[in-house]
Amino acid sequence: MKKILVIGSLNMDFVADVSHIPTVGETILAENFELVPGGKGANQSYAIGKMHGNVAMLGMVGQDTYGERLCENLESVGVDVSRIRKLSGVSTGIAVIGVIPEGDNSILVIPGANAHVDKSYIMENMDLLEASDIIVVQLEIPLETVMYAVKEARKRGKTVILDPAPAVSDLPDELFACVDVIKPNETELAILLQECSDEENLCTNAKLLQQKGVKNIVVTLGGEGSYLLKEDHTEKRLYADKTVHVVDTTAAGDSYVAGLAVALSRGDSLDEAVELASRVSNIVVTRKGAQPSIPSFEELEEAPE
C-alpha cells in the first residue's frame, strides 16, 4: 500500500444542534452541545487511518489540552503524528459548528496554530514528503504553504489531492497545474471559477476548471451524488442513495477525500476510488460529529455496494 501524507489543519470542534442557522443580529438557543476532534486535515488523516491507510500528518497545534487530545485521537487509529508541532503561546485551532435538523451546517473557524504552518516547516519535514506517494492538502492552512508543498510534491512525481475548502476565488493557475485530483462541492466550484461560473451546467463548470490545469475533477453534489471529469475528458455521474437518512454532513467532504486517497493508495482506478469515497460519505452522513462519524475499514467492507 502506498504512503499517504496529509498536510493540513487540526481543530477542536464545538458542535451545537440548532433549529436553524441564525441570521445577523439573531440569538438562538442550542439544543445540544458536544466537543469533538476536527479540522479538515485531521479529519482526513483520521479517516484514512481508520480505513487502514498508511498515513502521516503534518500540522500544528497549541501546547494545550485540545492539542493533546487531537494528537492522541489520531494516534488511536494509526496515524503517524510524530511530526505534528506543538506551539507555545498559541491556541489549538477551534471550529464552532451549528447543525440544523436536516443535517446541514454552518461553520466558523478560528485558525490558531494552523495559521503558523509555514514554508519552513514543510522544508524541515521534506524527508517525510519525499517518502510519501500521495499528498493530500486543503486550504485551512496558509495558501503560501499549500503552494510550496504541492510544487515540491509535483517536482518529486507525487500524486496530489486538493480539497479546495474553504474555497477562495483567486487561487493561482500554478496551483491547479500541480494537482492530480481536486474535490470541490458545487458551491466551492462556483467560487473557484469566479465570474466564469455557469451555475446551470455542472459539466461546463468542471471543464472550465480543468482548463486551469487540474487533471481530474470530482465534484460532490450533496444528496445528489457526485460527478467525475477525468484527464482524458471522460465523464461519470454517481447518484446518491436516496434511502440514506442524513443526520450530520460535517465530515462528509473530508471522509470523501479520505476514501479517494485510500483507494488510490491501494492501486484502485479513479473510477473505483470515487465509488469507494461515495460509500464512505454515505455512512458518515448518517452519524453525528466529524471524526466520530467515520466508519472503520471493517464497517466499510460490510456496507452495501
C-alpha positions as a Markdown table, in Angstrom:
| # | Residue | x | y | z |
|---|---|---|---|---|
| 1 | Met | 0.0 | 0.0 | 0.0 |
| 2 | Lys | 1.3 | 3.5 | -0.9 |
| 3 | Lys | 2.1 | 6.0 | 1.8 |
| 4 | Ile | -0.2 | 9.0 | 2.3 |
| 5 | Leu | 0.8 | 12.3 | 3.7 |
| 6 | Val | -1.9 | 14.8 | 4.8 |
| 7 | Ile | -0.7 | 18.4 | 5.3 |
| 8 | Gly | -3.4 | 20.5 | 6.9 |
| 9 | Ser | -5.4 | 21.7 | 9.9 |
| 10 | Leu | -6.3 | 20.4 | 13.3 |
| 11 | Asn | -9.2 | 21.9 | 15.1 |
| 12 | Met | -11.3 | 21.1 | 18.2 |
| 13 | Asp | -14.9 | 21.3 | 17.1 |
| 14 | Phe | -17.6 | 23.0 | 19.3 |
| 15 | Val | -20.7 | 21.4 | 17.8 |
| 16 | Ala | -24.2 | 22.7 | 18.7 |
| 17 | Asp | -27.6 | 21.4 | 17.4 |
| 18 | Val | -29.7 | 24.3 | 16.4 |
| 19 | Ser | -33.2 | 24.7 | 14.9 |
| 20 | His | -31.9 | 27.0 | 12.2 |
| 21 | Ile | -28.7 | 28.9 | 11.2 |
| 22 | Pro | -29.0 | 32.4 | 12.9 |
| 23 | Thr | -29.1 | 35.5 | 10.8 |
| 24 | Val | -27.2 | 38.7 | 11.5 |
| 25 | Gly | -28.1 | 40.0 | 15.0 |
| 26 | Glu | -30.1 | 37.0 | 15.9 |
| 27 | Thr | -29.6 | 35.0 | 19.1 |
| 28 | Ile | -30.9 | 31.4 | 19.4 |
| 29 | Leu | -30.7 | 28.6 | 21.9 |
| 30 | Ala | -28.9 | 25.4 | 21.0 |
| 31 | Glu | -30.5 | 22.1 | 21.9 |
| 32 | Asn | -27.3 | 20.1 | 22.4 |
| 33 | Phe | -23.5 | 20.6 | 22.6 |
| 34 | Glu | -20.5 | 18.4 | 22.0 |
| 35 | Leu | -16.7 | 18.9 | 21.9 |
| 36 | Val | -15.2 | 16.7 | 19.2 |
| 37 | Pro | -11.9 | 16.4 | 17.4 |
| 38 | Gly | -11.9 | 18.0 | 13.9 |
| 39 | Gly | -10.2 | 20.2 | 11.4 |
| 40 | Lys | -10.1 | 19.2 | 7.7 |
| 41 | Gly | -6.6 | 17.8 | 7.8 |
| 42 | Ala | -7.1 | 15.9 | 11.0 |
| 43 | Asn | -10.5 | 14.6 | 9.8 |
| 44 | Gln | -9.0 | 13.3 | 6.6 |
| 45 | Ser | -6.0 | 11.8 | 8.4 |
| 46 | Tyr | -8.2 | 10.1 | 11.0 |
| 47 | Ala | -10.5 | 8.7 | 8.3 |
| 48 | Ile | -7.5 | 7.3 | 6.3 |
| 49 | Gly | -6.1 | 5.7 | 9.4 |
| 50 | Lys | -9.4 | 4.2 | 10.4 |
| 51 | Met | -9.7 | 2.7 | 6.9 |
| 52 | His | -6.3 | 1.1 | 7.4 |
| 53 | Gly | -4.4 | 3.5 | 5.2 |
| 54 | Asn | -0.7 | 4.1 | 5.7 |
| 55 | Val | -0.8 | 7.8 | 6.7 |
| 56 | Ala | 1.2 | 10.5 | 8.4 |
| 57 | Met | 0.2 | 14.1 | 9.1 |
| 58 | Leu | 1.9 | 17.5 | 9.1 |
| 59 | Gly | 0.2 | 20.3 | 11.0 |
| 60 | Met | 0.4 | 22.4 | 14.2 |
| 61 | Val | -1.5 | 22.6 | 17.5 |
| 62 | Gly | -1.1 | 24.6 | 20.7 |
| 63 | Gln | 0.5 | 23.3 | 23.8 |
| 64 | Asp | -2.9 | 22.8 | 25.4 |
| 65 | Thr | -5.4 | 20.0 | 26.2 |
| 66 | Tyr | -7.1 | 20.4 | 22.9 |
| 67 | Gly | -3.9 | 19.8 | 21.0 |
| 68 | Glu | -3.0 | 16.8 | 23.1 |
| 69 | Arg | -6.5 | 15.3 | 22.6 |
| 70 | Leu | -6.3 | 15.8 | 18.8 |
| 71 | Cys | -2.9 | 14.0 | 18.6 |
| 72 | Glu | -4.0 | 11.2 | 20.8 |
| 73 | Asn | -7.1 | 10.7 | 18.8 |
| 74 | Leu | -5.2 | 10.4 | 15.5 |
| 75 | Glu | -2.7 | 8.0 | 17.1 |
| 76 | Ser | -5.5 | 5.8 | 18.2 |
| 77 | Val | -6.2 | 4.9 | 14.5 |
| 78 | Gly | -2.6 | 4.5 | 13.5 |
| 79 | Val | -1.8 | 8.0 | 12.1 |
| 80 | Asp | 1.9 | 9.0 | 12.4 |
| 81 | Val | 1.7 | 12.2 | 14.4 |
| 82 | Ser | 5.4 | 12.4 | 15.3 |
| 83 | Arg | 5.9 | 15.5 | 13.1 |
| 84 | Ile | 2.9 | 17.5 | 14.3 |
| 85 | Arg | 4.4 | 20.5 | 16.0 |
| 86 | Lys | 3.1 | 21.8 | 19.4 |
| 87 | Leu | 3.5 | 25.6 | 19.6 |
| 88 | Ser | 3.7 | 27.6 | 22.9 |
| 89 | Gly | 1.8 | 30.8 | 23.2 |
| 90 | Val | -0.7 | 29.9 | 20.5 |
| 91 | Ser | -4.0 | 28.1 | 20.9 |
| 92 | Thr | -5.1 | 25.0 | 19.0 |
| 93 | Gly | -7.5 | 25.8 | 16.2 |
| 94 | Ile | -11.2 | 26.0 | 17.0 |
| 95 | Ala | -14.3 | 25.5 | 14.9 |
| 96 | Val | -17.8 | 26.5 | 16.0 |
| 97 | Ile | -20.4 | 24.4 | 14.2 |
| 98 | Gly | -24.1 | 24.8 | 14.1 |
| 99 | Val | -26.0 | 21.7 | 12.8 |
| 100 | Ile | -29.7 | 22.0 | 11.8 |
| 101 | Pro | -32.2 | 19.1 | 12.0 |
| 102 | Glu | -31.8 | 18.3 | 8.3 |
| 103 | Gly | -28.1 | 17.7 | 8.9 |
| 104 | Asp | -26.7 | 20.7 | 7.1 |
| 105 | Asn | -24.3 | 23.0 | 9.0 |
| 106 | Ser | -22.6 | 26.4 | 9.3 |
| 107 | Ile | -19.0 | 26.6 | 10.4 |
| 108 | Leu | -16.9 | 29.4 | 12.0 |
| 109 | Val | -13.2 | 28.6 | 12.1 |
| 110 | Ile | -10.6 | 30.3 | 14.4 |
| 111 | Pro | -7.2 | 29.1 | 12.9 |
| 112 | Gly | -5.0 | 29.4 | 16.0 |
| 113 | Ala | -1.9 | 27.2 | 15.4 |
| 114 | Asn | -3.0 | 26.3 | 11.9 |
| 115 | Ala | -2.1 | 29.9 | 10.8 |
| 116 | His | 1.6 | 29.1 | 11.7 |
| 117 | Val | 2.0 | 26.2 | 9.3 |
| 118 | Asp | 4.6 | 27.8 | 7.1 |
| 119 | Lys | 7.0 | 27.0 | 4.3 |
| 120 | Ser | 10.0 | 26.5 | 6.6 |
| 121 | Tyr | 8.0 | 23.8 | 8.5 |
| 122 | Ile | 7.4 | 21.9 | 5.2 |
| 123 | Met | 11.1 | 22.3 | 4.3 |
| 124 | Glu | 12.1 | 20.8 | 7.7 |
| 125 | Asn | 9.9 | 17.8 | 7.0 |
| 126 | Met | 10.8 | 17.3 | 3.3 |
| 127 | Asp | 12.0 | 13.8 | 4.0 |
| 128 | Leu | 8.5 | 12.8 | 5.0 |
| 129 | Leu | 7.1 | 14.3 | 1.8 |
| 130 | Glu | 9.7 | 12.5 | -0.2 |
| 131 | Ala | 8.9 | 9.2 | 1.5 |
| 132 | Ser | 5.2 | 9.5 | 0.7 |
| 133 | Asp | 3.4 | 8.7 | -2.5 |
| 134 | Ile | 0.1 | 10.6 | -2.2 |
| 135 | Ile | -0.1 | 14.1 | -0.8 |
| 136 | Val | -3.4 | 15.5 | 0.5 |
| 137 | Val | -3.9 | 19.2 | 1.1 |
| 138 | Gln | -6.8 | 21.6 | 2.0 |
| 139 | Leu | -7.0 | 25.4 | 2.4 |
| 140 | Glu | -7.3 | 25.7 | 6.2 |
| 141 | Ile | -3.6 | 26.5 | 6.4 |
| 142 | Pro | -1.8 | 29.4 | 4.7 |
| 143 | Leu | -2.1 | 29.3 | 0.9 |
| 144 | Glu | 1.6 | 30.1 | 0.5 |
| 145 | Thr | 2.4 | 26.9 | 2.4 |
| 146 | Val | 0.0 | 24.8 | 0.3 |
| 147 | Met | 1.5 | 26.3 | -2.9 |
| 148 | Tyr | 5.0 | 25.3 | -1.7 |
| 149 | Ala | 4.0 | 21.8 | -0.7 |
| 150 | Val | 2.2 | 20.9 | -3.9 |
| 151 | Lys | 5.0 | 22.3 | -6.1 |
| 152 | Glu | 7.6 | 20.2 | -4.2 |
| 153 | Ala | 5.3 | 17.2 | -4.5 |
| 154 | Arg | 4.9 | 17.8 | -8.2 |
| 155 | Lys | 8.7 | 18.0 | -8.7 |
| 156 | Arg | 9.0 | 14.6 | -7.0 |
| 157 | Gly | 6.3 | 12.9 | -9.0 |
| 158 | Lys | 3.8 | 12.6 | -6.1 |
| 159 | Thr | 0.0 | 12.2 | -6.6 |
| 160 | Val | -1.6 | 15.4 | -5.2 |
| 161 | Ile | -5.2 | 15.6 | -4.0 |
| 162 | Leu | -6.6 | 19.0 | -3.2 |
| 163 | Asp | -9.7 | 19.7 | -1.2 |
| 164 | Pro | -10.3 | 23.4 | -2.0 |
| 165 | Ala | -12.0 | 24.3 | 1.2 |
| 166 | Pro | -12.6 | 26.8 | 2.4 |
| 167 | Ala | -12.8 | 27.9 | -1.2 |
| 168 | Val | -11.2 | 31.2 | -2.4 |
| 169 | Ser | -11.8 | 32.9 | -5.7 |
| 170 | Asp | -8.2 | 33.9 | -6.5 |
| 171 | Leu | -6.3 | 30.6 | -6.5 |
| 172 | Pro | -3.4 | 30.8 | -9.0 |
| 173 | Asp | -3.4 | 28.6 | -12.0 |
| 174 | Glu | 0.1 | 27.4 | -11.0 |
| 175 | Leu | -1.5 | 25.7 | -8.0 |
| 176 | Phe | -4.1 | 23.9 | -10.2 |
| 177 | Ala | -1.3 | 22.8 | -12.5 |
| 178 | Cys | 0.2 | 20.8 | -9.6 |
| 179 | Val | -3.0 | 18.9 | -8.7 |
| 180 | Asp | -3.9 | 15.4 | -9.9 |
| 181 | Val | -7.3 | 15.3 | -8.3 |
| 182 | Ile | -9.4 | 18.2 | -7.0 |
| 183 | Lys | -12.6 | 17.7 | -5.0 |
| 184 | Pro | -14.8 | 20.7 | -4.7 |
| 185 | Asn | -18.5 | 20.7 | -3.9 |
| 186 | Glu | -20.9 | 22.7 | -6.1 |
| 187 | Thr | -20.6 | 25.9 | -4.1 |
| 188 | Glu | -16.8 | 25.7 | -4.0 |
| 189 | Leu | -16.7 | 25.0 | -7.7 |
| 190 | Ala | -18.6 | 28.2 | -8.4 |
| 191 | Ile | -16.3 | 30.2 | -6.1 |
| 192 | Leu | -13.1 | 28.8 | -7.8 |
| 193 | Leu | -14.4 | 29.9 | -11.2 |
| 194 | Gln | -15.5 | 33.4 | -10.1 |
| 195 | Glu | -17.4 | 35.1 | -12.9 |
| 196 | Cys | -16.7 | 32.2 | -15.2 |
| 197 | Ser | -19.2 | 30.1 | -13.3 |
| 198 | Asp | -22.1 | 28.6 | -15.2 |
| 199 | Glu | -24.4 | 27.5 | -12.3 |
| 200 | Glu | -26.8 | 25.7 | -14.7 |
| 201 | Asn | -24.2 | 23.4 | -16.2 |
| 202 | Leu | -22.1 | 21.2 | -14.0 |
| 203 | Cys | -20.2 | 19.7 | -16.9 |
| 204 | Thr | -19.3 | 23.1 | -18.3 |
| 205 | Asn | -18.1 | 24.3 | -14.8 |
| 206 | Ala | -15.8 | 21.2 | -14.4 |
| 207 | Lys | -14.4 | 21.6 | -17.9 |
| 208 | Leu | -13.6 | 25.3 | -17.2 |
| 209 | Leu | -11.7 | 24.3 | -14.0 |
| 210 | Gln | -9.9 | 21.6 | -16.0 |
| 211 | Gln | -8.7 | 24.3 | -18.4 |
| 212 | Lys | -6.8 | 25.8 | -15.5 |
| 213 | Gly | -4.6 | 22.8 | -15.3 |
| 214 | Val | -6.2 | 20.3 | -12.9 |
| 215 | Lys | -6.0 | 16.7 | -14.3 |
| 216 | Asn | -9.1 | 15.2 | -12.7 |
| 217 | Ile | -12.1 | 16.8 | -11.1 |
| 218 | Val | -14.5 | 15.2 | -8.6 |
| 219 | Val | -17.5 | 17.4 | -7.7 |
| 220 | Thr | -19.6 | 16.3 | -4.7 |
| 221 | Leu | -23.3 | 17.1 | -5.1 |
| 222 | Gly | -24.6 | 16.5 | -1.6 |
| 223 | Gly | -27.8 | 14.5 | -1.7 |
| 224 | Glu | -27.5 | 14.2 | -5.5 |
| 225 | Gly | -24.2 | 12.2 | -5.5 |
| 226 | Ser | -21.0 | 13.2 | -7.3 |
| 227 | Tyr | -19.6 | 13.9 | -10.8 |
| 228 | Leu | -16.2 | 12.9 | -12.2 |
| 229 | Leu | -14.4 | 14.5 | -15.1 |
| 230 | Lys | -11.1 | 12.7 | -15.9 |
| 231 | Glu | -7.9 | 13.8 | -17.5 |
| 232 | Asp | -8.9 | 12.0 | -20.8 |
| 233 | His | -12.2 | 14.1 | -20.7 |
| 234 | Thr | -14.4 | 11.1 | -20.0 |
| 235 | Glu | -17.2 | 11.8 | -17.5 |
| 236 | Lys | -19.0 | 9.7 | -14.9 |
| 237 | Arg | -22.0 | 10.5 | -12.7 |
| 238 | Leu | -22.7 | 8.7 | -9.4 |
| 239 | Tyr | -26.2 | 9.1 | -7.9 |
| 240 | Ala | -26.7 | 9.2 | -4.2 |
| 241 | Asp | -28.6 | 6.6 | -2.2 |
| 242 | Lys | -31.9 | 8.3 | -1.5 |
| 243 | Thr | -32.7 | 5.8 | 1.3 |
| 244 | Val | -29.9 | 7.3 | 3.4 |
| 245 | His | -31.2 | 9.2 | 6.4 |
| 246 | Val | -29.0 | 12.3 | 6.7 |
| 247 | Val | -28.1 | 13.3 | 10.3 |
| 248 | Asp | -25.0 | 15.4 | 10.0 |
| 249 | Thr | -22.9 | 16.4 | 6.9 |
| 250 | Thr | -20.0 | 17.9 | 8.9 |
| 251 | Ala | -17.4 | 15.3 | 7.8 |
| 252 | Ala | -19.0 | 14.2 | 4.5 |
| 253 | Gly | -16.4 | 16.1 | 2.4 |
| 254 | Asp | -13.4 | 15.1 | 4.5 |
| 255 | Ser | -14.4 | 11.4 | 4.5 |
| 256 | Tyr | -14.9 | 11.5 | 0.8 |
| 257 | Val | -11.4 | 12.8 | 0.3 |
| 258 | Ala | -10.0 | 10.1 | 2.6 |
| 259 | Gly | -11.9 | 7.5 | 0.6 |
| 260 | Leu | -10.3 | 8.7 | -2.6 |
| 261 | Ala | -6.8 | 8.7 | -1.0 |
| 262 | Val | -7.2 | 5.2 | 0.5 |
| 263 | Ala | -8.5 | 3.7 | -2.7 |
| 264 | Leu | -5.7 | 5.3 | -4.8 |
| 265 | Ser | -3.1 | 4.1 | -2.3 |
| 266 | Arg | -4.1 | 0.5 | -2.8 |
| 267 | Gly | -4.0 | 0.8 | -6.6 |
| 268 | Asp | -7.6 | 1.3 | -7.4 |
| 269 | Ser | -8.6 | 3.3 | -10.5 |
| 270 | Leu | -10.0 | 6.7 | -10.1 |
| 271 | Asp | -13.5 | 5.4 | -11.0 |
| 272 | Glu | -13.2 | 2.8 | -8.3 |
| 273 | Ala | -11.9 | 5.4 | -5.9 |
| 274 | Val | -14.9 | 7.6 | -6.5 |
| 275 | Glu | -17.2 | 4.7 | -5.8 |
| 276 | Leu | -15.4 | 3.9 | -2.5 |
| 277 | Ala | -15.5 | 7.5 | -1.5 |
| 278 | Ser | -19.2 | 7.7 | -2.1 |
| 279 | Arg | -19.8 | 4.7 | 0.1 |
| 280 | Val | -17.7 | 6.2 | 2.9 |
| 281 | Ser | -19.6 | 9.5 | 2.9 |
| 282 | Asn | -23.0 | 7.7 | 2.7 |
| 283 | Ile | -22.2 | 6.2 | 6.1 |
| 284 | Val | -20.7 | 9.3 | 7.6 |
| 285 | Val | -23.8 | 11.5 | 7.0 |
| 286 | Thr | -26.0 | 9.0 | 9.0 |
| 287 | Arg | -24.0 | 9.8 | 12.2 |
| 288 | Lys | -23.3 | 12.8 | 14.3 |
| 289 | Gly | -19.9 | 14.6 | 14.7 |
| 290 | Ala | -16.8 | 14.8 | 12.5 |
| 291 | Gln | -14.3 | 12.1 | 13.4 |
| 292 | Pro | -16.7 | 10.0 | 15.5 |
| 293 | Ser | -18.9 | 9.5 | 12.4 |
| 294 | Ile | -16.1 | 8.0 | 10.2 |
| 295 | Pro | -16.5 | 4.2 | 9.6 |
| 296 | Ser | -13.8 | 1.7 | 10.2 |
| 297 | Phe | -12.4 | -0.4 | 7.3 |
| 298 | Glu | -14.5 | -3.4 | 8.6 |
| 299 | Glu | -17.7 | -1.3 | 8.6 |
| 300 | Leu | -17.0 | -0.2 | 5.1 |
| 301 | Glu | -16.4 | -3.8 | 3.9 |
| 302 | Glu | -19.8 | -4.8 | 5.4 |
| 303 | Ala | -21.7 | -1.8 | 3.9 |
| 304 | Pro | -23.8 | -2.5 | 0.7 |
| 305 | Glu | -22.2 | -1.6 | -2.6 |
